Amino acid sequence: MVIISVRKLREFWQQAGREDAEQALRAWYDLVEQEDWSGPADVKRFDRKASFVGERVVFNIRGNRYRLIVLVLYDCRTVLIRWIGTHAEYDELDVGGV
């Protein structure tokens, strides 16, 4: 899969107090980059804990401390990073608007 944009991930883990997310986000990125998802079933095979909210996919990162929201464009094998934040920040978020 092509992942756009790793910059959002990097900016997140460079924030004070969020450095602990770097290793988990790099691992997620490296694994997803090797995937070839053609539909939601492929995402669930990759991560059975992934959640689907409308067109978005929510991944738990670092033991559910962080949440990562992506939009997967299956037809062009692309993953768009939409949002990354703490679980508490996610609870306050309108996922459909991300």
Buried (B, 14 or more C-beta within 10 A) or exposed (E): BEBBEEEBBEEBBEEEEBEEBBEBBBEBBEEBEEBEBEEEEBBBEBBEEBBEEEEBBBBBBBEEBBBBBBBBBBEEEBBBBBBBBBBEEBEEBEBEEB
